[in-house]
């Protein structure tokens, strides 16, 4: 029998993407007109009367005393033998995101207090003015709905909590046959997927879009994209009397949670959570199987092992991603948005707004199809 417990605090080193984009004075601009060549803004474009800009000619301001990203993990478990060939283990795990580094991009780029930049590097949820919003900022909306103010709402702390329980059973049936079964029941909730923005495919560690505008906090806490309440897996291997060996891996898991997102502005598209995060249904449950077969052939001191691998043997090709953008253009009443109230007095957050994306709910990604692969291993 083995009883164990573990605690660890893990820090994350940010890659150089942030150096290039945040400290490289990157600036993005989108202008609207009716000319196929001209890049000047036309104020007569309805709904897009002003251009969209983000960034600035100077580098992003950084919160003084900025602190690093870390996550705490606790785990405890028990392993014991029922007989010399059968073992059972139970394990519990809890992970809590303690702090992150991210940017917000709703600052007033015309103010010297923001270093003439619309973005800033912060610890979300901290007491610094850049995080609390006690600094000139803008609502980021399109055209005549855009507005800038002496202060804006603050950014809440990043949250990500995982807890899970695992049952693991190992059985050695004979010297030739071995198997392992595991079942995990878990929960992953919060308002921040992590350095990889799952579900949207954004990989800008430290400067993802999660906290770019204060409006993004609406309905933003709930089930995260990698929340998989249950998962089962079976592994087995068998060696034949004539030395050929085979391996099998099977898994099944519940589908990922889905969002229903509404239009925000021309630069970001659909980023507003119209219903609580992760509450718009789930993708279908996934299942697949992999298989391998090999045969070692001895040539004196050299052994040559041809192997065949079949990945995704069942060829299920279940949906793993779908379009969650409910509206991709300004909803009716969008032009009534004004001020920094949270939520704003308009239809931006209205879950009953008209669907303007005909592709909402369509599958955009599936499991990989069946794949055959052959290999040759030489040992001596």
FIVEXVEX-231604 format. One line per field, with one value per residue (C-alpha): residue number from 0; x, y, z. Coordinates in pm, 1 decimal. Layout:
i = [NUM; ...] .
px = [X; ...] .
py = [Y; ...] .
pz = [Z; ...] .
This chain:
i = [0; 1; 2; 3; 4; 5; 6; 7; 8; 9; 10; 11; 12; 13; 14; 15; 16; 17; 18; 19; 20; 21; 22; 23; 24; 25; 26; 27; 28; 29; 30; 31; 32; 33; 34; 35; 36; 37; 38; 39; 40; 41; 42; 43; 44; 45; 46; 47; 48; 49; 50; 51; 52; 53; 54; 55; 56; 57; 58; 59; 60; 61; 62; 63; 64; 65; 66; 67; 68; 69; 70; 71; 72; 73; 74; 75; 76; 77; 78; 79; 80; 81; 82; 83; 84; 85; 86; 87; 88; 89; 90; 91; 92; 93; 94; 95; 96; 97; 98; 99; 100; 101; 102; 103; 104; 105; 106; 107; 108; 109; 110; 111; 112; 113; 114; 115; 116; 117; 118; 119; 120; 121; 122; 123; 124; 125; 126; 127; 128; 129; 130; 131; 132; 133; 134; 135; 136; 137; 138; 139; 140; 141; 142; 143; 144; 145; 146; 147; 148; 149; 150; 151; 152; 153; 154; 155; 156; 157; 158; 159; 160; 161; 162; 163; 164; 165; 166; 167; 168; 169; 170; 171; 172; 173; 174; 175; 176; 177; 178; 179; 180; 181; 182; 183; 184; 185; 186; 187; 188; 189; 190; 191; 192; 193; 194; 195; 196; 197; 198; 199; 200; 201; 202; 203; 204; 205; 206; 207; 208; 209; 210; 211; 212; 213; 214; 215; 216; 217; 218; 219; 220; 221; 222; 223; 224; 225; 226; 227; 228; 229; 230; 231; 232; 233; 234; 235; 236; 237; 238; 239; 240; 241; 242; 243; 244; 245; 246; 247; 248; 249; 250; 251; 252; 253; 254; 255; 256; 257; 258; 259; 260; 261; 262; 263; 264; 265; 266; 267; 268; 269; 270; 271; 272; 273; 274; 275; 276; 277; 278; 279; 280; 281; 282; 283; 284; 285; 286; 287; 288; 289; 290; 291; 292; 293; 294; 295; 296; 297; 298; 299; 300; 301; 302; 303; 304; 305; 306; 307; 308; 309; 310; 311; 312; 313; 314; 315; 316; 317; 318; 319; 320; 321; 322; 323; 324; 325; 326; 327; 328; 329; 330; 331; 332; 333; 334; 335; 336; 337; 338; 339; 340; 341; 342; 343; 344; 345; 346; 347; 348; 349; 350; 351; 352; 353; 354; 355; 356; 357; 358; 359; 360; 361; 362; 363; 364; 365; 366; 367; 368; 369; 370; 371; 372; 373; 374; 375; 376; 377; 378; 379] .
px = [0.0; 115.4; -31.9; 97.3; 29.0; 183.1; 182.7; 357.3; 361.7; 447.8; 558.4; 533.4; 794.5; 640.6; 781.2; 902.3; 570.1; 490.8; 830.1; 770.4; 408.5; 376.2; 722.8; 755.7; 494.9; 267.8; -25.3; -333.7; -579.1; -894.3; -1056.4; -1390.5; -1487.9; -1642.6; -1319.3; -1133.2; -793.3; -816.4; -733.4; -883.2; -1180.6; -1517.5; -1751.8; -2053.1; -2010.7; -2312.0; -2214.4; -1844.3; -1823.4; -1480.2; -1174.6; -1068.3; -718.7; -533.1; -183.7; 22.4; 341.9; 501.3; 536.9; 262.8; 276.3; 349.8; 205.9; 479.5; 588.0; 436.0; 442.5; 478.4; 223.8; 176.6; -55.1; -88.9; -153.5; -258.7; -295.5; -335.6; -387.2; -384.8; -251.7; -292.9; -262.7; -559.7; -332.1; 14.7; -134.1; -405.9; -360.8; -611.3; -536.4; -749.6; -626.2; -766.4; -623.6; -698.2; -536.8; -590.8; -456.6; -303.4; -201.9; -148.3; 12.1; -219.7; -297.3; -601.4; -652.9; -933.2; -710.1; -727.6; -435.3; -457.3; -358.4; -1.3; -113.9; -133.5; 194.6; -25.4; -109.7; -445.2; -297.0; -116.6; 49.5; -109.7; -184.4; -565.7; -738.8; -452.1; -490.7; -283.7; -468.7; -403.4; -597.7; -866.0; -949.9; -854.9; -701.1; -840.0; -1003.3; -1249.6; -1538.5; -1400.0; -1732.8; -1785.4; -1836.5; -2052.0; -2100.3; -1731.1; -1649.0; -1354.4; -1369.3; -1155.8; -1194.8; -1332.4; -1441.1; -1161.0; -1041.0; -1125.0; -869.3; -809.5; -971.3; -922.0; -1001.8; -969.5; -1062.7; -1073.6; -1087.5; -928.4; -972.1; -692.2; -694.3; -398.9; -414.6; -141.3; -347.2; -46.4; 314.1; 184.5; -130.3; -139.6; -416.5; -492.6; -823.9; -877.1; -1180.8; -1159.4; -1440.7; -1352.0; -1454.0; -1275.9; -1430.4; -1324.9; -1291.2; -950.4; -850.7; -480.1; -180.6; -346.8; -695.4; -875.3; -1179.6; -1059.3; -715.9; -526.5; -170.7; -37.4; 78.2; 47.9; -145.0; -447.2; -778.9; -951.2; -923.3; -878.1; -1204.4; -1407.0; -1715.4; -1558.1; -1618.8; -1995.1; -2110.2; -1746.8; -1722.6; -1834.0; -1725.9; -1397.2; -1339.4; -1132.6; -1396.4; -1454.6; -1667.2; -1585.7; -1317.9; -1243.7; -941.9; -839.0; -487.4; -384.5; -88.3; -37.8; 270.4; 204.0; 402.4; 584.0; 704.1; 463.4; 314.9; 0.1; -117.2; -457.4; -558.7; -923.6; -1071.0; -1407.7; -1490.4; -1772.7; -1776.2; -1647.5; -1884.3; -2006.5; -2057.1; -2298.5; -2110.8; -2235.3; -2084.0; -1857.9; -1677.9; -1525.1; -1179.4; -1281.3; -1609.0; -1812.4; -1656.2; -1949.9; -2079.8; -2456.8; -2521.8; -2303.7; -1979.1; -1998.1; -2377.5; -2480.9; -2470.1; -2183.5; -2007.4; -2081.8; -1894.3; -1570.7; -1433.5; -1151.8; -907.4; -544.0; -380.2; -21.5; 136.3; 504.2; 730.6; 1095.9; 1332.8; 1679.6; 1985.4; 2264.8; 2328.6; 2088.5; 1708.9; 1487.7; 1128.9; 879.8; 576.0; 236.7; 30.2; -336.0; -449.5; -819.2; -913.1; -1287.5; -1270.7; -1542.4; -1453.6; -1675.2; -1703.0; -1437.8; -1514.1; -1807.9; -1894.2; -2015.7; -2062.9; -2433.5; -2407.1; -2131.0; -2270.8; -2409.0; -2737.0; -3039.1; -2997.9; -2616.8; -2598.4; -2763.0; -2452.5; -2290.0; -2104.9; -1902.6; -2188.7; -2159.2; -2352.4; -2398.6; -2753.4; -2786.0; -2839.4; -2474.3; -2548.0; -2901.9; -2924.3; -3240.1; -3072.5; -3122.7; -2894.8; -2686.9; -2437.6; -2596.1; -2306.1; -2373.4; -2360.2; -2185.7; -1896.7; -1557.7; -1327.1; -1348.8; -1135.0; -862.0; -953.6; -802.8; -427.6; -193.8; 174.5; 460.7; 795.8; 1115.5; 1313.4; 1670.0; 1836.8; 2183.9] .
py = [0.0; 353.2; 675.6; 1002.0; 1375.3; 1657.5; 2035.5; 2251.8; 2609.0; 2640.7; 2960.1; 3025.3; 3197.8; 3410.4; 3349.2; 3628.5; 3690.5; 3957.3; 4124.0; 4166.4; 4276.6; 4473.6; 4627.6; 4664.1; 4944.4; 4735.8; 4933.9; 4802.5; 5015.8; 4951.8; 5225.8; 5217.7; 5376.1; 5294.7; 5316.6; 4997.0; 5170.2; 5465.5; 5397.4; 5716.2; 5688.7; 5796.6; 5928.8; 5840.4; 5463.0; 5380.3; 5193.5; 5247.1; 5626.3; 5623.2; 5405.4; 5134.2; 5165.4; 4965.0; 5007.3; 5322.9; 5482.6; 5414.9; 5090.5; 4968.1; 5091.0; 4823.3; 4798.1; 4889.8; 4590.2; 4343.2; 3990.7; 3653.3; 3392.8; 3098.3; 2807.5; 2599.4; 2226.5; 1987.2; 1612.8; 1310.0; 943.9; 584.0; 280.6; -74.5; -433.7; -668.5; -952.1; -967.6; -906.1; -649.0; -295.2; -15.3; 351.1; 652.4; 1010.5; 1357.4; 1674.0; 2042.2; 2322.3; 2694.0; 2973.2; 3228.0; 3514.0; 3594.7; 3857.8; 3987.4; 4305.0; 4528.5; 4735.6; 4975.0; 5267.3; 5613.1; 5625.9; 6006.5; 6047.9; 6085.2; 5888.2; 5578.1; 5649.8; 5720.0; 5352.3; 5174.3; 4866.0; 4800.6; 4498.8; 4422.5; 4166.4; 4142.8; 4203.5; 4402.1; 4741.9; 4928.9; 5209.0; 5033.9; 4731.9; 4915.7; 5148.4; 5469.6; 5593.5; 5737.7; 5469.5; 5396.7; 5158.8; 5026.6; 5034.8; 5108.1; 5446.9; 5700.8; 5460.6; 5491.6; 5701.0; 5777.0; 5873.1; 5976.8; 5630.7; 5291.8; 4972.7; 4763.3; 4421.6; 4133.0; 3870.8; 3577.1; 3260.0; 2896.0; 2616.0; 2244.9; 1955.7; 1592.4; 1240.9; 942.9; 567.7; 358.2; -22.9; -228.9; -602.6; -844.5; -1139.6; -1342.1; -1271.1; -1196.5; -991.5; -659.6; -400.2; -70.7; 111.3; 466.0; 683.7; 1057.8; 1277.9; 1647.2; 2012.2; 2312.9; 2655.6; 3018.3; 3313.3; 3240.7; 2942.8; 3010.6; 3110.6; 2930.0; 3065.8; 2738.9; 2747.4; 3056.7; 2929.3; 3235.1; 3166.9; 3501.4; 3417.6; 3722.0; 3928.2; 3716.4; 3895.3; 3775.5; 4110.1; 4350.4; 4539.6; 4570.9; 4455.6; 4109.9; 4036.8; 4008.2; 3645.8; 3542.2; 3311.6; 2952.7; 2626.5; 2660.6; 2500.8; 2211.5; 2116.6; 1743.7; 1604.8; 1241.1; 1052.3; 679.6; 508.5; 146.2; 34.5; -325.5; -513.0; -877.1; -1070.5; -1381.7; -1704.6; -1643.1; -1298.9; -1079.8; -809.9; -598.3; -287.7; -126.1; 214.7; 321.7; 638.5; 808.2; 1146.9; 1398.6; 1680.8; 2031.9; 2309.6; 2570.0; 2946.6; 3181.1; 3497.2; 3829.6; 4107.3; 4361.0; 4570.4; 4553.0; 4468.4; 4174.7; 4051.1; 3829.3; 3844.6; 3916.6; 3619.7; 3639.8; 3354.6; 3242.2; 3097.3; 2730.5; 2710.3; 2694.9; 2316.2; 2076.5; 1918.5; 1545.9; 1294.4; 1170.3; 819.4; 660.9; 371.6; 326.0; -7.2; -119.5; -447.1; -542.3; -842.0; -849.6; -1039.2; -1125.5; -1118.5; -1214.8; -916.1; -698.7; -699.0; -552.4; -477.6; -383.9; -209.2; -103.2; 171.1; 242.8; 568.9; 652.7; 296.5; 357.2; 660.0; 834.8; 1188.4; 1349.8; 1729.5; 1892.7; 2258.2; 2457.6; 2816.2; 2990.1; 3337.5; 3417.8; 3767.0; 3896.2; 4245.5; 4523.2; 4417.3; 4645.9; 4916.8; 4899.5; 5268.4; 5355.6; 5244.5; 5522.2; 5584.9; 5342.5; 5184.2; 4808.9; 4675.7; 4960.9; 5081.9; 4908.3; 4564.5; 4462.6; 4200.5; 4111.0; 3727.9; 3771.7; 3978.1; 3862.4; 3590.2; 3741.3; 3460.6; 3189.7; 2956.4; 2958.0; 2600.8; 2462.3; 2220.8; 2377.8; 2096.5; 1719.7; 1437.2; 1327.3; 1043.7; 696.7; 699.4; 409.7; 433.3; 184.8; 197.5; -1.6; -12.6; -146.7; -227.3; -366.7] .
pz = [0.0; -72.9; 61.2; -79.7; -93.1; -292.6; -310.6; -566.7; -691.9; -1058.8; -1229.9; -1602.8; -1817.7; -2091.3; -2442.4; -2668.3; -2843.6; -2583.3; -2633.2; -3003.7; -2992.8; -2667.3; -2652.1; -3028.5; -3040.6; -3262.7; -3398.8; -3579.0; -3772.6; -3976.0; -4182.7; -4366.7; -4697.3; -5034.2; -5235.3; -5333.3; -5306.2; -5066.8; -4699.9; -4553.6; -4319.9; -4460.8; -4185.4; -4401.6; -4354.4; -4138.4; -3824.9; -3892.4; -3894.4; -3729.0; -3782.4; -3538.2; -3389.9; -3130.1; -2994.5; -3025.6; -3142.6; -2802.7; -2609.2; -2379.2; -2018.3; -1761.7; -1413.2; -1161.1; -957.0; -1204.6; -1060.7; -1227.7; -1333.0; -1099.7; -1025.7; -710.2; -721.2; -445.3; -486.0; -262.5; -333.6; -224.9; -413.2; -288.0; -411.5; -402.1; -515.5; -675.5; -1022.4; -944.5; -812.2; -755.1; -708.8; -620.8; -657.1; -601.3; -759.7; -711.1; -913.4; -865.2; -1083.9; -848.7; -1076.1; -1444.0; -1661.4; -1931.5; -2121.7; -2142.0; -2456.8; -2363.7; -2262.8; -2419.7; -2663.8; -2681.4; -2315.1; -2185.4; -1877.5; -2100.0; -2282.2; -2585.9; -2616.3; -2595.5; -2423.7; -2094.3; -1929.5; -1591.2; -1325.1; -1364.1; -1033.5; -880.5; -712.9; -969.6; -1157.6; -1488.2; -1359.7; -1158.9; -1448.1; -1264.9; -1587.8; -1913.6; -2126.1; -2405.4; -2462.3; -2792.7; -2975.5; -3343.5; -3505.2; -3323.5; -3032.7; -2943.5; -2640.9; -2412.2; -2045.3; -1749.3; -1594.1; -1691.1; -1506.9; -1359.8; -1469.9; -1237.7; -1139.3; -1369.8; -1235.5; -1326.9; -1083.8; -1154.6; -931.5; -1028.2; -894.2; -1067.3; -1032.7; -1180.3; -1208.0; -1335.2; -1401.3; -1512.6; -1637.1; -1753.9; -1842.6; -2192.3; -2120.5; -1932.8; -1908.6; -1738.9; -1691.0; -1567.2; -1498.7; -1425.9; -1298.9; -1295.9; -1324.4; -1476.5; -1419.5; -1427.3; -1663.9; -1820.4; -2034.9; -1992.8; -2201.2; -2491.7; -2550.4; -2612.2; -2836.1; -3022.0; -3121.7; -2994.0; -2876.7; -2753.3; -2398.2; -2173.0; -2428.1; -2518.0; -2573.7; -2254.0; -2070.3; -2361.3; -2297.1; -1979.1; -2171.5; -2211.5; -1840.9; -1892.4; -1835.8; -1863.5; -1561.9; -1599.1; -1759.8; -1946.5; -2285.0; -2148.6; -1891.1; -1942.9; -1657.8; -1730.5; -1918.7; -1944.8; -2093.9; -2149.2; -2242.3; -2308.8; -2452.7; -2547.3; -2654.9; -2861.8; -2803.4; -3132.6; -3005.9; -3202.6; -2978.7; -3002.9; -2820.8; -2790.3; -2653.4; -2626.3; -2477.5; -2442.4; -2291.7; -2265.2; -2519.9; -2451.0; -2332.1; -2581.8; -2573.5; -2748.9; -2841.0; -2971.2; -3177.0; -3002.3; -3263.8; -3610.4; -3477.1; -3258.2; -3402.3; -3169.0; -2822.0; -2588.1; -2386.2; -2440.9; -2194.0; -1900.5; -2023.8; -2119.8; -2080.7; -2449.1; -2470.7; -2534.8; -2827.2; -2875.5; -2663.3; -2817.6; -2847.7; -3046.2; -3053.0; -3154.1; -3239.2; -3289.7; -3402.9; -3410.6; -3463.4; -3350.0; -3579.6; -3446.7; -3674.6; -3438.7; -3208.6; -3410.1; -3368.0; -3639.7; -3536.5; -3810.2; -3660.3; -3788.9; -3622.4; -3684.2; -3530.3; -3494.2; -3578.6; -3531.1; -3765.0; -3562.0; -3681.1; -3414.7; -3394.9; -3175.5; -3251.8; -3382.5; -3468.2; -3150.0; -3301.9; -3269.0; -3419.5; -3645.0; -3706.4; -3489.8; -3323.6; -3336.9; -3074.1; -3078.4; -3169.1; -2836.9; -2645.4; -2445.2; -2122.3; -1913.2; -1723.5; -1689.6; -1868.4; -2115.4; -2192.8; -2528.6; -2684.4; -2663.6; -2395.2; -2500.7; -2529.3; -2738.6; -3009.4; -3365.7; -3499.3; -3781.4; -3835.7; -4055.3; -3970.1; -3595.0; -3465.3; -3774.4; -3713.5; -3788.6; -3675.4; -3632.3; -3496.9; -3732.3; -3974.7; -3962.8; -4018.0; -4101.1; -4027.0; -4060.7; -3884.2; -3851.4; -3527.2; -3514.7; -3184.7; -3119.6] .
